[in-house]
Amino acid sequence: MAKATAVPAAALLVLLLACCFSGARCDERPVRESLIAFLRELAGGDDQVARDLGWDASLPPCGGGGGAAWKNVRCDGGSRDDGLVRQVLLEGLGPRLNGTINAALLCAARALHVLSLHGNALRGGVPEGISACRGLTHLFLSGNQLTGTLPPSLAQLGLRAIEVSGNNFSGELPRELGKLKLKSFLANNNRFNGTVPDFNYTELTAFNVSNNELTGAIPKDTGVFKNDSFWPNAAGMCGEPMFAPCTSAPTPSSPQPPPPSSDDPDPDSVDDDGGKGKDTHKKRTVPKIVMYLGYVLLGAAILAFVIYKICSTKKKQWAKHKPGGGGKGVYDSSKLTTTTTTTASVSPSRKSAYSLPTSGEHPRSAAGEAGGGVPASASLVVLRRSGTASITSKAAAAAAKELRFEDLLKSPAELLGRGRFGSSYKVVVPGGAALAVKRVKDAAVDEEAFRRRMERVGRAKHPAVLPPLAFYCALQEKLVVYEFQSNGSLAKLLHGSIESSQGPLDWPARLHIAAKVADGMAFMHTTLRGDGATSNSSSSGENAAAAADGPIAHGNLKASNVLFTAGMDPCISEYGITAPAPPAATSRGDGAAASAAAALRGDVRAFGVLLLELLTGKATSERGDGAELARWVTSVIREEWTAEVFDRALFARGGGGAGDGSSEQRMVRLLQVAMRCVDASPGSTPPPTMREVAGMVNAIARDEDDRSFSLEA
């Protein structure tokens, strides 16, 4: 496939050069064909996008000659008849552009200044060959699914703006970018590591590298850009006030050797024997010895300080755990035991270099200051349940019983991903158990309400819902702990990051996933409806608290939050950790019911988007709500091209083959269910509840099972 793409690209470039040297216009048909081929690769091989935008090789892109101009392009000086394409603006097309960037095809348009591919679903990376677009000055790639590193060859261009935020880029930011005269550099919400290059911050008007894995010191002279342009980042970044102070004042650039003193002889002088001057060698050796001795003394001082802190910590722990000194507090209920472990001080020297990062020091309450301890809210709450049917790993079950907050801090952590509501980490705790820790960002709920919510979610048990094992709740930090599921998520399985042992997901497998997720969501909506009648509450006090708090919705249902257990059964993760808490009914009356209904309705709509992903095979934007996918499906259905909606992989196997009309009818029925879930147009029928949706999906699944049984018979 790569060779097939490279050959026509090379041929187009040869034709382009031939036309240029022969005196013909360089923007004629070869350039048009090259741009159309570029768009085709952006669309993953789909020619329909080019047709919809009017990109026709027989027509000038900028109008003239009796033809209309191509959509989403602009020409030199605003003129529409000079034929020079200066800007390609393919923005906000969502999953329709889910392919890759081909620089060889793009750079055939030699007058191109601006390339904007913002808000799509592009994969792959930025090719090194983009440096061939010599006239490019503005590159906008934010809001895609691009991976890999930024190529250093970008520094060979006269770029004034680079915006790559909201992707999955990794690796170090090229140091060469600091040489560019940039006006805008936005690289936030990626996975970049290393240090921040030395940009000319006085020239920049927009700058942000937050929400990455960058380390090192914040540059000293950042002009108008303050800490919110850098924070949050990895634990290794330093610089007050948002980060810890830098202990040795590191700089992003490598340290330079001290200049020679004025009385040093010429280093290139030679003595009578023809060798380097011995006096020069001695004078250079002495400062080095002094410098190394200083490093040794500094290291000894740091080691002594660390030993002192460890000893003082152990003394405090002994004083705390001796009789009458406090310690663990445990309170029980008939179906849930909650163990609260107080956060002990952990010396930075005891943490792994890859430990779970913390968000800084938490403010201590007045009681904490007086008592010398940590507030009761700043604690790890372990949820122990009667029966561990949903915990498949013995190691995870054992780890949950004795899990402590300091274990999470000290254990090696691997970043799994970032989303709108926080980051996820894989943490291997002592004993070898692998846990998944969700770090909740900007949770719009107070600590006590978050505690009650997690306890209610922990009491609700369903085989299709991954239960929380523990949670930590403080003023600036909220963590939720789950068992790590090594088989990945539906997003990775569906969109090609991983593959199942049976190959791509066929129709029966996708219908099975839809039915299981629908069952789990319907169960949680019913169990956590907050009317005081849930079967999992064990006391009238808990029922009253649930009624006051109201229903608990998932709040962030999407394909990446549907995981697979060891037996490849789907299970819903992160239920309720980001759902906004509805106002209390006693204080707001009908407003509380409206807020609760909106939260549950949001889950129904999110499930509808999930069904569309299963049926179309197209990914939604990581930070979007699926609206672009729903609009695309709606537009295709209106054109009566319903069969074009479905993913080709649905017809790849005999169980759901293209010749099986009954299975295709059930696909259409499931598509109708999905559209009912996402339909928010005025005058439409009232949206179904999650229980009603589960009934419709399971009816389709039963019909599919009956058909499979009859075929086997």
C-alpha positions as CSV (number, residue, x, y, z in Angstrom):
1,M,0.0,0.0,0.0
2,A,2.9,2.4,0.8
3,K,4.6,1.7,-2.5
4,A,1.4,2.2,-4.4
5,T,1.0,5.6,-2.9
6,A,4.6,6.6,-3.3
7,V,4.8,5.8,-7.1
8,P,1.9,8.1,-8.2
9,A,3.2,10.8,-5.8
10,A,6.6,10.7,-7.4
11,A,5.1,10.7,-10.9
12,L,3.1,13.8,-10.1
13,L,6.2,15.6,-8.8
14,V,8.1,14.7,-12.0
15,L,5.2,16.1,-14.1
16,L,5.1,19.2,-12.0
17,L,8.8,19.9,-12.5
18,A,8.5,19.3,-16.2
19,C,5.7,21.8,-16.6
20,C,7.6,24.4,-14.5
21,F,10.8,24.2,-16.6
22,S,8.8,24.2,-19.9
23,G,7.4,27.6,-19.0
24,A,3.8,26.3,-18.3
25,R,1.9,27.3,-15.2
26,C,2.9,25.2,-12.2
27,D,-0.6,25.1,-10.8
28,E,-2.3,23.3,-13.7
29,R,-3.7,19.8,-13.7
30,P,-0.7,17.9,-12.1
31,V,-1.0,20.2,-9.0
32,R,-4.8,19.7,-8.9
33,E,-4.5,15.9,-9.1
34,S,-1.9,16.0,-6.4
35,L,-4.1,18.0,-4.1
36,I,-7.0,15.7,-4.7
37,A,-4.9,12.7,-4.0
38,F,-3.7,14.4,-0.8
39,L,-7.4,14.9,0.3
40,R,-8.1,11.2,-0.6
41,E,-5.4,10.0,1.8
42,L,-6.7,12.4,4.5
43,A,-10.1,10.7,4.0
44,G,-8.6,7.2,4.3
45,G,-9.1,6.5,0.6
46,D,-12.7,7.8,0.4
47,D,-13.2,9.8,-2.9
48,Q,-16.6,11.1,-1.7
49,V,-15.1,13.8,0.4
50,A,-13.4,15.4,-2.6
51,R,-16.6,15.2,-4.6
52,D,-18.6,16.8,-1.8
53,L,-16.1,19.7,-1.6
54,G,-16.1,20.2,-5.4
55,W,-12.4,19.3,-5.8
56,D,-12.3,18.5,-9.5
57,A,-9.1,18.2,-11.5
58,S,-10.8,19.6,-14.6
59,L,-11.7,22.9,-12.8
60,P,-9.3,25.6,-11.5
61,P,-9.3,25.5,-7.6
62,C,-9.8,29.2,-7.4
63,G,-12.5,29.5,-10.0
64,G,-12.5,31.0,-13.4
65,G,-12.9,29.2,-16.7
66,G,-16.7,28.8,-16.2
67,G,-16.3,26.6,-13.1
68,A,-17.0,27.2,-9.4
69,A,-14.1,27.4,-7.0
70,W,-13.1,24.4,-4.8
71,K,-14.4,24.6,-1.3
72,N,-12.0,25.0,1.7
73,V,-9.2,26.6,-0.3
74,R,-8.2,30.2,-0.6
75,C,-6.0,31.9,-3.2
76,D,-3.3,34.6,-3.4
77,G,-4.4,38.0,-2.4
78,G,-8.1,37.0,-2.2
79,S,-8.3,36.7,-6.0
80,R,-10.2,33.8,-7.4
81,D,-8.7,33.7,-10.9
82,D,-4.9,33.6,-10.5
83,G,-4.9,29.9,-9.8
84,L,-2.4,30.0,-6.9
85,V,-3.6,28.0,-3.9
86,R,-2.3,29.7,-0.8
87,Q,-4.5,28.1,2.0
88,V,-6.0,24.7,2.4
89,L,-8.5,24.8,5.2
90,L,-10.0,21.3,5.9
91,E,-11.3,22.0,9.4
92,G,-14.0,20.4,11.5
93,L,-14.8,17.5,9.2
94,G,-14.4,15.0,12.1
95,P,-14.4,11.3,11.3
96,R,-14.6,11.9,7.6
97,L,-10.9,12.8,7.6
98,N,-9.5,9.7,9.5
99,G,-6.5,9.0,7.2
100,T,-2.9,10.2,7.2
101,I,-0.9,13.2,5.9
102,N,1.1,12.7,2.7
103,A,3.6,15.5,2.4
104,A,4.8,14.6,-1.1
105,L,1.3,15.2,-2.5
106,L,0.7,18.3,-0.5
107,C,4.0,20.1,-1.3
108,A,3.2,20.0,-5.0
109,A,1.2,23.2,-4.3
110,R,4.4,25.3,-4.1
111,A,2.5,28.5,-3.2
112,L,0.9,27.0,-0.2
113,H,1.2,29.2,3.0
114,V,-1.4,27.9,5.4
115,L,-2.4,24.3,6.1
116,S,-5.3,23.9,8.7
117,L,-6.5,20.3,9.5
118,H,-7.9,21.2,12.9
119,G,-10.8,19.2,14.4
120,N,-10.6,15.9,12.4
121,A,-9.7,12.3,13.3
122,L,-6.3,12.1,11.4
123,R,-3.9,9.3,12.4
124,G,-0.2,8.7,11.9
125,G,2.3,11.5,12.3
126,V,3.7,14.6,10.7
127,P,6.0,13.3,7.9
128,E,9.6,14.5,7.8
129,G,9.1,15.4,4.2
130,I,6.8,18.3,5.0
131,S,10.0,20.5,4.9
132,A,9.5,20.3,1.1
133,C,6.6,22.7,1.4
134,R,9.0,25.7,1.3
135,G,6.3,28.4,1.4
136,L,4.5,27.0,4.5
137,T,4.1,29.6,7.3
138,H,1.1,28.3,9.3
139,L,0.5,24.7,10.4
140,F,-2.7,24.0,12.3
141,L,-3.2,20.3,13.3
142,S,-4.9,20.6,16.7
143,G,-7.8,18.2,17.7
144,N,-6.8,15.1,15.8
145,Q,-5.4,11.7,16.8
146,L,-1.9,12.2,15.5
147,T,1.0,10.3,17.1
148,G,4.8,10.1,16.9
149,T,7.2,13.0,17.3
150,L,7.4,16.4,15.7
151,P,10.0,16.2,12.9
152,P,13.0,18.6,13.4
153,S,12.7,19.4,9.7
154,L,9.9,21.8,10.6
155,A,12.7,24.2,11.6
156,Q,13.7,24.4,7.9
157,L,10.5,26.2,7.1
158,G,9.7,29.8,7.8
159,L,6.8,28.9,10.1
160,R,5.1,31.6,12.1
161,A,2.5,29.4,13.8
162,I,2.6,25.7,14.9
163,E,-0.6,24.4,16.7
164,V,-0.6,20.7,17.5
165,S,-2.6,20.6,20.8
166,G,-5.1,17.9,21.6
167,N,-3.3,15.0,19.9
168,N,-1.2,12.0,21.1
169,F,2.2,13.3,20.1
170,S,5.2,12.1,22.2
171,G,8.9,12.4,22.4
172,E,10.9,15.6,22.9
173,L,10.0,18.9,21.4
174,P,12.7,19.6,18.7
175,R,15.3,22.1,20.0
176,E,15.5,23.6,16.5
177,L,12.0,25.1,16.9
178,G,13.5,27.7,19.1
179,K,15.2,29.2,16.1
180,L,11.9,30.0,14.3
181,K,10.3,33.4,14.6
182,L,7.0,32.0,15.9
183,K,4.0,34.0,16.8
184,S,2.0,31.0,18.1
185,F,3.1,27.6,19.5
186,L,0.4,25.5,21.1
187,A,1.3,21.9,22.0
188,N,-0.8,21.3,25.1
189,N,-2.7,18.1,25.8
190,N,-0.2,15.7,24.3
191,R,2.5,13.4,25.7
192,F,5.6,15.3,25.0
193,N,8.6,14.7,27.3
194,G,12.0,16.2,27.9
195,T,12.5,20.0,28.5
196,V,11.0,23.1,26.9
197,P,13.0,24.6,24.1
198,D,14.3,28.1,24.3
199,F,11.6,30.0,22.4
200,N,11.7,33.8,21.8
201,Y,8.8,34.5,24.2
202,T,8.8,38.2,23.5
203,E,7.8,37.5,19.9
204,L,5.1,34.9,20.8
205,T,1.4,36.0,21.2
206,A,0.1,32.5,22.0
207,F,2.0,29.7,23.8
208,N,0.9,26.6,25.8
209,V,2.7,23.3,26.6
210,S,0.6,22.3,29.6
211,N,-0.8,18.7,30.1
212,N,2.3,16.9,28.8
213,E,5.1,15.0,30.5
214,L,7.7,17.7,30.3
215,T,10.4,18.0,32.9
216,G,13.1,20.5,33.9
217,A,12.9,24.1,34.8
218,I,10.4,26.6,33.5
219,P,12.4,29.1,31.3
220,K,13.2,32.2,33.3
221,D,12.2,34.8,30.7
222,T,8.7,33.8,29.4
223,G,7.4,37.3,28.9
224,V,3.6,37.5,29.3
225,F,3.2,33.7,29.6
226,K,2.7,32.6,33.2
227,N,2.5,29.2,34.9
228,D,-0.8,28.2,33.4
229,S,1.0,27.9,30.1
230,F,3.2,25.2,31.6
231,W,1.0,23.6,34.3
232,P,0.2,20.7,34.8
233,N,3.1,18.6,33.6
234,A,5.2,15.8,34.9
235,A,6.6,15.7,38.4
236,G,10.0,16.5,37.2
237,M,9.1,20.1,36.1
238,C,10.2,22.7,38.5
239,G,9.9,26.4,39.1
240,E,7.8,28.4,41.5
241,P,4.9,29.0,42.2
242,M,3.1,26.2,40.4
243,F,5.9,23.7,40.7
244,A,8.5,22.8,43.3
245,P,11.5,25.1,43.4
246,C,14.5,24.0,41.3
247,T,17.1,22.7,43.7
248,S,20.1,23.4,41.5
249,A,18.7,26.1,39.1
250,P,18.8,23.9,36.0
251,T,18.3,25.5,32.6
252,P,16.9,23.9,29.5
253,S,20.2,24.2,27.7
254,S,23.3,22.2,28.6
255,P,25.8,23.9,31.0
256,Q,28.7,25.6,29.4
257,P,32.3,25.3,30.8
258,P,33.6,28.3,32.7
259,P,35.6,30.7,30.5
260,P,39.3,30.7,31.0
261,S,40.7,33.4,33.3
262,S,42.5,36.4,31.9
263,D,45.9,35.1,33.1
264,D,45.6,31.7,31.4
265,P,48.2,31.3,28.7
266,D,47.1,30.6,25.1
267,P,45.6,27.1,25.1
268,D,47.2,26.5,21.7
269,S,50.7,27.5,22.8
270,V,53.4,24.8,22.8
271,D,56.5,24.4,24.8
272,D,59.9,23.8,23.5
273,D,59.2,20.1,23.2
274,G,56.3,20.8,20.8
275,G,53.6,19.6,23.4
276,K,50.8,21.5,25.1
277,G,52.0,23.8,27.9
278,K,52.2,22.0,31.2
279,D,51.3,25.1,33.2
280,T,48.1,25.4,31.2
281,H,47.2,21.8,32.0
282,K,47.7,22.3,35.7
283,K,45.7,25.5,35.8
284,R,42.8,23.7,34.1
285,T,43.0,20.7,36.4
286,V,42.8,22.6,39.7
287,P,39.4,24.2,39.0
288,K,38.0,20.8,37.9
289,I,39.1,19.2,41.1
290,V,37.5,22.0,43.1
291,M,34.3,21.7,41.1
292,Y,34.1,17.9,41.6
293,L,34.8,18.3,45.3
294,G,31.9,20.7,45.5
295,Y,29.6,18.2,43.8
296,V,30.6,15.5,46.4
297,L,30.0,17.8,49.3
298,L,26.6,18.8,47.9
299,G,25.6,15.1,47.4
300,A,26.7,14.3,51.0
301,A,24.5,17.2,52.3
302,I,21.5,16.0,50.4
303,L,22.0,12.4,51.5
304,A,22.2,13.6,55.2
305,F,19.0,15.6,54.8
306,V,17.2,12.6,53.3
307,I,18.3,10.3,56.1
308,Y,17.1,12.9,58.6
309,K,13.7,13.1,57.0
310,I,13.3,9.3,56.9
311,C,14.2,9.0,60.6
312,S,11.9,11.8,61.6
313,T,9.0,10.3,59.6
314,K,9.5,6.9,61.2
315,K,9.4,8.6,64.6
316,K,6.1,10.3,63.7
317,Q,4.6,7.0,62.5
318,W,5.6,5.3,65.7
319,A,4.1,8.1,67.8
320,K,0.9,7.9,65.7
321,H,0.5,4.1,65.8
322,K,1.4,3.5,69.5
323,P,-1.6,2.8,71.8
324,G,-3.8,5.9,71.9
325,G,-2.0,7.5,69.0
326,G,-4.7,7.0,66.3
327,G,-4.1,5.0,63.1
328,K,-6.6,3.2,60.9
329,G,-10.3,3.7,61.2
330,V,-12.7,1.1,59.9
331,Y,-16.5,1.3,59.7
332,D,-18.7,-1.5,58.4
333,S,-22.0,-2.0,56.7
334,S,-23.7,-5.2,55.7
335,K,-22.6,-5.2,52.1
336,L,-19.7,-2.8,52.1
337,T,-16.7,-2.3,54.3
338,T,-14.8,1.0,53.9
339,T,-11.3,1.1,55.2
340,T,-9.7,4.6,55.6
341,T,-6.0,4.7,55.6
342,T,-4.4,8.0,56.7
343,T,-2.0,9.5,54.3
344,A,1.5,9.1,55.7
345,S,4.4,11.3,54.8
346,V,6.4,9.9,51.9
347,S,9.9,11.1,51.4
348,P,10.6,12.1,47.8
349,S,13.7,9.9,47.9
350,R,11.5,6.8,48.5
351,K,9.3,7.4,45.4
352,S,10.1,5.7,42.1
353,A,11.3,7.9,39.3
354,Y,8.2,6.7,37.4
355,S,5.8,7.0,40.4
356,L,2.3,8.4,40.2
357,P,2.7,12.2,40.0
358,T,1.0,14.3,42.7
359,S,-0.6,17.7,42.2
360,G,1.5,19.4,44.9
361,E,1.0,19.9,48.6
362,H,-2.6,19.8,49.8
363,P,-3.7,22.6,52.2
364,R,-4.0,21.4,55.8
365,S,-7.1,22.2,57.8
366,A,-6.9,23.9,61.1
367,A,-7.6,20.6,62.9
368,G,-4.7,19.1,60.9
369,E,-2.4,21.9,61.9
370,A,-3.3,21.6,65.6
371,G,-3.1,17.9,65.8
372,G,-0.1,17.5,63.6
373,G,-1.9,15.0,61.3
374,V,-3.7,14.9,58.1
375,P,-7.4,15.8,57.7
376,A,-9.8,12.9,57.7
377,S,-10.9,13.7,54.2
378,A,-7.3,13.3,52.8
379,S,-7.3,9.5,53.0
380,L,-7.5,6.4,50.8
381,V,-10.9,4.7,51.1
382,V,-10.7,1.0,50.3
383,L,-14.0,-0.5,49.2
384,R,-14.3,-4.1,50.4
385,R,-17.3,-6.0,49.1
386,S,-19.1,-9.1,50.2
387,G,-18.1,-11.4,47.3
388,T,-15.5,-10.6,44.7
389,A,-17.2,-12.0,41.6
390,S,-16.3,-8.9,39.6
391,I,-12.6,-8.9,40.6
392,T,-11.0,-11.5,38.4
393,S,-7.5,-11.3,39.6
394,K,-6.4,-12.8,43.0
395,A,-3.5,-10.4,43.1
396,A,-5.9,-7.4,42.7
397,A,-8.2,-8.8,45.4
398,A,-5.3,-9.3,47.8
399,A,-3.9,-5.9,47.0
400,A,-7.2,-4.2,47.6
401,K,-7.4,-5.5,51.2
402,E,-4.1,-3.9,52.3
403,L,-3.9,-1.0,49.8
404,R,-2.4,2.2,51.2
405,F,-2.0,5.7,49.7
406,E,1.7,5.6,50.1
407,D,1.8,2.4,48.1
408,L,0.3,4.2,45.1
409,L,2.8,7.1,45.4
410,K,5.9,4.8,45.6
411,S,4.9,2.3,43.0
412,P,6.0,2.5,39.4
413,A,3.4,4.2,37.2
414,E,2.8,4.3,33.5
415,L,0.6,6.9,31.8
416,L,-2.2,5.1,29.9
417,G,-3.9,8.2,28.5
418,R,-5.4,11.6,29.0
419,G,-9.0,12.8,28.5
420,R,-11.2,15.8,29.2
421,F,-11.6,14.8,32.8
422,G,-8.2,13.6,33.8
423,S,-5.4,11.1,33.3
424,S,-5.2,7.3,33.7
425,Y,-2.2,5.4,35.0
426,K,-1.1,1.8,35.3
427,V,0.4,1.3,38.8
428,V,2.1,-2.0,39.9
429,V,1.8,-2.1,43.7
430,P,4.0,-4.2,46.1
431,G,3.1,-7.8,45.6
432,G,2.9,-7.4,41.8
433,A,-0.8,-6.5,41.4
434,A,-1.5,-4.2,38.4
435,L,-4.0,-1.5,39.2
436,A,-5.5,1.3,37.1
437,V,-5.6,4.7,38.8
438,K,-7.8,7.5,37.4
439,R,-6.7,11.0,38.4
440,V,-9.8,13.2,38.2
441,K,-9.2,16.7,37.0
442,D,-11.4,19.7,38.1
443,A,-14.1,17.5,39.7
444,A,-17.0,19.9,40.3
445,V,-18.1,18.3,43.6
446,D,-17.0,18.7,47.1
447,E,-15.1,16.0,49.0
448,E,-18.0,14.7,51.1
449,A,-20.3,14.4,48.0
450,F,-17.6,12.6,46.1
451,R,-17.1,10.2,49.0
452,R,-20.8,9.4,49.1
453,R,-21.0,8.9,45.4
454,M,-18.1,6.5,45.2
455,E,-19.6,4.5,48.1
456,R,-22.9,4.2,46.3
457,V,-21.2,3.2,43.0
458,G,-19.1,0.6,45.0
459,R,-22.3,-1.0,46.4
460,A,-23.8,-1.4,42.9
461,K,-22.6,-4.8,41.4
462,H,-23.1,-5.8,37.8
463,P,-20.8,-8.1,35.7
464,A,-20.6,-5.5,32.9
465,V,-19.5,-2.6,35.3
466,L,-15.9,-2.5,36.5
467,P,-16.1,-1.7,40.3
468,P,-13.9,0.8,42.0
469,L,-11.5,-0.8,44.5
470,A,-10.6,2.3,46.3
471,F,-10.6,6.1,46.1
472,Y,-8.7,9.1,47.5
473,C,-10.4,12.4,48.0
474,A,-8.8,15.7,49.0
475,L,-9.3,19.3,48.2
476,Q,-7.0,19.4,45.1
477,E,-6.8,15.7,44.3
478,K,-9.3,12.9,43.6
479,L,-8.1,9.4,42.6
480,V,-10.1,6.3,41.8
481,V,-8.5,2.8,41.8
482,Y,-9.6,-0.1,39.6
483,E,-8.2,-3.4,38.6
484,F,-6.1,-3.0,35.5
485,Q,-7.6,-4.7,32.4
486,S,-4.8,-5.9,30.1
487,N,-7.0,-6.6,27.1
488,G,-7.5,-2.9,26.3
489,S,-10.5,-0.9,25.4
490,L,-13.2,-1.0,22.7
491,A,-11.7,2.1,21.1
492,K,-8.4,0.4,20.6
493,L,-10.0,-2.8,19.4
494,L,-12.4,-1.1,17.1
495,H,-10.1,1.4,15.5
496,G,-7.1,-0.6,14.9
497,S,-4.6,0.0,17.8
498,I,-5.0,-3.6,18.9
499,E,-6.5,-6.6,17.3
500,S,-8.5,-9.5,18.8
501,S,-7.3,-13.1,18.3
502,Q,-10.2,-13.6,15.9
503,G,-9.4,-10.5,13.8
504,P,-11.7,-7.5,13.3
505,L,-14.9,-7.4,15.2
506,D,-17.8,-8.8,13.2
507,W,-21.5,-8.1,13.5
508,P,-22.3,-10.7,16.2
509,A,-19.4,-9.6,18.4
510,R,-20.4,-5.9,18.1
511,L,-24.1,-6.7,18.9
512,H,-22.9,-8.7,21.9
513,I,-20.9,-5.7,23.2
514,A,-23.8,-3.3,22.6
515,A,-26.2,-5.6,24.6
516,K,-23.8,-6.1,27.5
517,V,-23.0,-2.3,27.8
518,A,-26.8,-1.5,27.6
519,D,-27.5,-4.0,30.4
520,G,-24.8,-2.5,32.6
521,M,-25.9,1.1,32.0
522,A,-29.6,0.2,32.6
523,F,-28.8,-1.6,35.8
524,M,-26.7,1.4,37.1
525,H,-29.4,3.9,36.2
526,T,-32.0,1.9,38.0
527,T,-29.9,1.0,41.1
528,L,-28.5,4.6,41.5
529,R,-31.7,6.5,40.7
530,G,-31.6,8.1,44.1
531,D,-35.2,7.6,45.1
532,G,-34.3,5.7,48.3
533,A,-35.6,2.4,46.9
534,T,-32.3,0.9,45.7
535,S,-31.7,-2.7,46.6
536,N,-28.1,-2.1,47.5
537,S,-28.7,0.3,50.4
538,S,-28.6,-1.4,53.7
539,S,-30.0,1.3,56.0
540,S,-32.6,4.0,56.1
541,G,-29.8,6.5,56.6
542,E,-28.1,5.4,53.3
543,N,-31.5,5.5,51.5
544,A,-32.1,9.1,52.8
545,A,-28.6,10.2,51.7
546,A,-29.1,8.6,48.3
547,A,-32.5,10.4,47.9
548,A,-30.8,13.7,48.8
549,D,-27.9,13.2,46.4
550,G,-30.1,12.2,43.5
551,P,-29.3,9.8,40.6
552,I,-25.7,9.1,39.6
553,A,-25.0,9.0,35.8
554,H,-21.9,7.8,34.2
555,G,-21.1,11.2,32.8
556,N,-18.3,10.1,30.3
557,L,-19.4,7.0,28.5
558,K,-17.3,6.4,25.4
559,A,-15.5,3.6,23.6
560,S,-12.3,4.1,25.5
561,N,-14.2,3.6,28.8
562,V,-15.5,0.2,27.7
563,L,-12.7,-2.3,28.7
564,F,-12.4,-6.0,28.2
565,T,-11.8,-8.5,31.0
566,A,-9.5,-11.5,30.9
567,G,-12.4,-13.5,29.2
568,M,-12.9,-10.7,26.6
569,D,-16.2,-9.7,28.2
570,P,-17.0,-5.9,27.9
571,C,-17.2,-3.9,31.1
572,I,-17.9,-0.2,31.7
573,S,-15.2,1.7,33.5
574,E,-15.1,5.1,35.4
575,Y,-18.8,5.1,36.2
576,G,-19.9,8.2,38.1
577,I,-16.5,9.8,38.7
578,T,-17.2,12.8,36.4
579,A,-20.9,13.1,36.6
580,P,-21.9,16.5,38.0
581,A,-23.8,16.2,41.3
582,P,-27.4,17.4,40.9
583,P,-28.5,20.0,43.4
584,A,-30.4,18.7,46.5
585,A,-34.1,18.4,46.0
586,T,-34.9,20.0,49.3
587,S,-33.2,23.3,48.2
588,R,-34.0,23.5,44.5
589,G,-37.1,21.4,43.9
590,D,-37.9,20.9,40.3
591,G,-34.4,22.1,39.4
592,A,-32.9,19.0,40.9
593,A,-35.1,16.7,38.9
594,A,-34.3,18.6,35.7
595,S,-30.6,18.4,36.4
596,A,-30.8,14.7,37.2
597,A,-32.8,14.0,34.0
598,A,-30.3,15.9,31.9
599,A,-27.4,13.8,33.4
600,L,-29.2,10.5,32.6
601,R,-30.2,11.8,29.2
602,G,-26.6,12.5,28.5
603,D,-25.7,8.9,29.2
604,V,-28.4,7.7,26.7
605,R,-27.0,10.0,24.1
606,A,-23.5,8.8,24.7
607,F,-24.6,5.2,24.4
608,G,-26.2,6.2,21.0
609,V,-22.9,7.6,19.8
610,L,-21.2,4.3,21.0
611,L,-23.7,2.4,18.9
612,L,-22.8,4.5,15.9
613,E,-19.1,3.8,16.4
614,L,-19.9,0.1,16.5
615,L,-21.9,0.2,13.3
616,T,-19.8,2.6,11.2
617,G,-16.3,1.7,12.5
618,K,-15.5,5.5,12.6
619,A,-13.9,7.1,15.6
620,T,-15.1,10.2,17.3
621,S,-12.9,13.0,18.4
622,E,-11.2,12.2,21.7
623,R,-12.4,15.5,23.3
624,G,-15.7,15.7,21.3
625,D,-19.2,14.5,22.1
626,G,-19.8,12.6,18.9
627,A,-21.9,15.3,17.3
628,E,-19.9,15.2,14.1
629,L,-20.4,11.5,13.7
630,A,-24.1,11.8,14.3
631,R,-24.4,14.6,11.7
632,W,-22.5,12.5,9.2
633,V,-24.8,9.5,9.7
634,T,-27.8,11.7,9.4
635,S,-26.6,13.2,6.2
636,V,-26.0,9.8,4.6
637,I,-29.4,8.5,5.7
638,R,-31.2,11.5,4.2
639,E,-29.5,10.8,0.9
640,E,-31.0,7.2,1.2
641,W,-27.5,5.7,1.2
642,T,-28.1,3.8,4.5
643,A,-26.0,0.9,3.4
644,E,-23.0,3.2,3.1
645,V,-23.1,3.9,6.8
646,F,-22.1,0.4,7.9
647,D,-18.5,-0.6,8.5
648,R,-17.3,-3.0,5.8
649,A,-15.9,-5.3,8.5
650,L,-19.5,-6.1,9.5
651,F,-19.9,-8.1,6.3
652,A,-16.5,-9.8,6.3
653,R,-17.6,-13.1,7.8
654,G,-20.2,-15.7,7.2
655,G,-22.0,-15.0,10.5
656,G,-22.9,-11.5,9.2
657,G,-22.2,-11.8,5.5
658,A,-23.3,-9.4,2.9
659,G,-25.7,-11.9,1.4
660,D,-27.6,-12.3,4.7
661,G,-30.6,-10.0,4.5
662,S,-31.9,-10.8,7.9
663,S,-28.6,-9.7,9.6
664,E,-28.6,-6.5,7.6
665,Q,-32.2,-5.8,8.7
666,R,-31.0,-6.1,12.3
667,M,-28.2,-3.7,11.6
668,V,-30.7,-1.2,10.4
669,R,-32.8,-1.8,13.5
670,L,-29.8,-1.1,15.7
671,L,-29.0,2.0,13.7
672,Q,-32.6,3.2,14.4
673,V,-32.1,2.7,18.1
674,A,-28.8,4.7,17.9
675,M,-30.5,7.6,16.1
676,R,-33.3,7.7,18.7
677,C,-30.7,8.0,21.4
678,V,-28.8,10.9,19.8
679,D,-31.8,12.7,18.2
680,A,-32.2,16.1,20.0
681,S,-34.1,18.0,17.3
682,P,-37.1,20.1,18.3
683,G,-40.4,18.2,18.0
684,S,-38.8,14.8,18.1
685,T,-40.3,12.0,20.2
686,P,-39.2,12.0,23.9
687,P,-35.9,10.2,24.3
688,P,-36.0,6.7,25.6
689,T,-34.6,5.7,29.0
690,M,-31.6,3.5,29.4
691,R,-33.9,0.6,30.5
692,E,-36.0,1.0,27.3
693,V,-32.8,1.2,25.2
694,A,-31.5,-2.0,26.8
695,G,-34.8,-3.7,26.0
696,M,-34.6,-2.8,22.3
697,V,-31.0,-3.8,21.9
698,N,-31.6,-7.2,23.7
699,A,-34.6,-7.9,21.4
700,I,-32.3,-7.5,18.4
701,A,-29.7,-9.7,20.0
702,R,-32.3,-12.4,20.7
703,D,-33.4,-12.4,17.1
704,E,-29.7,-12.7,16.0
705,D,-29.2,-15.6,18.4
706,D,-32.4,-17.4,17.1
707,R,-31.2,-17.0,13.6
708,S,-27.7,-18.4,14.5
709,F,-29.3,-21.3,16.3
710,S,-31.5,-22.1,13.3
711,L,-28.5,-22.0,10.9
712,E,-26.5,-24.4,13.2
713,A,-29.5,-26.7,13.4
